Amino acid sequence: MERFKPTEPSRCDVNVYRSLFWPQIFFARNLDLRYGWVMKSLVTLMVLMSSICAPIAAQTPLQLTPDEQALFESAHLGKLDQVKRLVSEGTAVDAMDPDHRTPMMFAAFNGHTAVVGFFVEMGAEVDNRDINGRTALMYASSGPFEETVKLLLTKGAQVNVQGTLEGFTALMTAAAEGQTEIVRRLLDHGADRSLEDKDGDTALSFARQKGHAEVVELLESEL
């Protein structure tokens, strides 16, 4: 997935708010496993169109302050010094956007292990869940970020959390993306390969559908 580069905050700039919606766009790709590219495209379009309604979201109690916006962007880009400065000046490490995403989730999605570690040291909740029930571990498991996944697991991240929208787990996400080493590490920490999402799919079935032979072999070897 192409990651959108955050720009200077502007309440009326659609591109700014689009940068905050990249996690949904990524997870919309999983719909391709069952509903095909048409549904995936429609979901992605709806997510992008929702960015136009950012002024409405800004009226909610979860409106981001300028400092919180800066923290999200710095976490997304892995700028540890800026993250430390903002936190030292009082910006909450567990700030949430209108979709209940936290800076840690943004950092985890891009594999910025040092930033994630700093958030943990400052008391951020490892298992915060976004509006769709996803955790930082689930975000990190989508990419080749073994050190980030290792850190989160070491700090007590729950390995078998299922999202509330589709029922995906970190293991399903890693398997669908062909992240063999992430799958191995999750299994070593007790990931349940038998869990099913809301459509009855498992990590193994996702790996098979996506043609990730190494992941399939690994998951089958654990049976």
C-alpha positions, 0 to 999 in steps of 0.5 A: 500500500502507498502510505500518504505523507501527512501535510501541514494541518488544514481543516479544509484540506481533503489531502490532510484528512486523507493521510489519517485514513490510510489504515482503513484503506490498508485493511479494506484490501482484505475484503479482496479475499472474498468480495473481489476488486469491485467491493474493495474499490467501493470501500476504499472510495467510501473511506476517501469520501469520508475525509470530506466530512472531516469538519463534521468529525471535528465537532466530536469530543475526539477532535484532535488539537494541533499538538495531537495532530502533530503527534500523530504525524510524527509517530506516522513518520517515525520522528522520535525527537519530535514525538518526545518533544510533544509528549514532554510538552504535555500532549497525551500519548494515548490521544485518539482521533475520531476513529479511536486510533492512537499515535502508537497505532500509526507508528506500529503500522510503519514499523517505527519500533523506537517510537512504539517503545517510547509510547509504552515507556510513557504509559501508553496502553498497548491494547487500545482498540480503534473503532473497528476493534484493531490494536497496535499489534494488528497494525504492526503485523501487516508489514515486515516489522518483526521487531515492532511485533516482538516489542508489543508482544513483550510488553503484553499485547494480547495476541488473539484479539479479534476486530469487531468489523470482520473478526480479523486477528493479527495472525490473519493479517500477517498470513494474508500479507505473506509475513512469514516471520511475523506469523512464526513469532505470533505462533510462538506467543500463542496465536490461535490459528483455529480462530475464524473471522465472521465469514469462517476464514482462518489464517490458513485459508487467507494464506492459501487464497493469497498464494503465500506458500511459506505461510501455508507450510508454516501454519500446516506444520503447526497443526 
